[in-house]
Structures are given as C-alpha cells and as structure tokens.
Amino acid sequence: MSEIMKPEPWVSTKEIAVHMGVTVETVRKWIKLEKIPCHRIGKLWKFQVSEVDEWVKSGKAVE
C-alpha cells in the first residue's frame, strides 16, 4: 500500500522563531526586509518549516 502524504502544516511567527532559535523580533525584521520565505494569510504571517530550512541551507539567511 502506498502511504498518503499529509500536507505540511503551516506554523506561526512564534513557532518558526523557536524552530530557528531566534527571537520573534528577528523573524519580524526578516519579514519586513522580505528575506525569509513566508506567506500572508489574512493578517497573519505563516511559514512552512521546509521552506525556511531550505532558505537557511542555501546561505540566504546571512544578514
């Protein structure tokens, strides 16, 4: 049997900050500078951990 792939969950600004070991303020700064991959859903910013991890691995996370 093939396993059904569940879609990756969206995480909040706070959750991605914890995942990365940075402050929420740092994540907000990256959003404002259009650096970190994120998606606006209504008034909220949401992230997919895989996109953010790839961003870091690509070297684009360097300030």
N, C-alpha and C positions, 0 to 999 in steps of 0.2 A: 504494500500500500504506500502511496505517496503521502507525505506529510503536508498538511495545509499550512502555508506560511501566514503567520499573523502579521498585520501591518505594524510597523514600528510606531510606538507611542510618541506623542508629542510631549515635550517637557517644558516646564516654566523657566523663567529667568533665574529664579532661585535654585531650581534643580540643576540647571546647567552650570551655574556658578559653583555649586557644591561638587559636581562631577569634575570640574576643571580645577578646583582648589583655589578659586579666586573669589573676590567679593562681588556682590550684586552690582555695586557701583562700577566695577571694571567692566562687567558684561554690558551694562547700560552705555558706558563710554564707547565700547566697540560697536554697539548697535548704532549710536549716533554718528560714528565715523564710517558706518557701512562696511565694517571689517568682517564681523562674524556672520556666518550664514544663519539667517533667521527668517521667520515668516510672521507677518502680522495677521492675526485672526481677531477681528473686531478691534478692541482696544488693547488686546494682549499680544505680546511677542512670544512666539513658540519656537522650539528648537527640536531637531532630531539629532540624537547623540551621534549617530553615524556620520552625519554631515559635519558636525563640529569636530569630531575626531579626525576626519579626513582633512579638514582645514588646518588643524594643528600639525598633522603629519606632513602636510605639503609645505610647511615652513611659512605659510602666510600669516600665522598668528604672531609673528615677531613685530613688536611695536616700532 
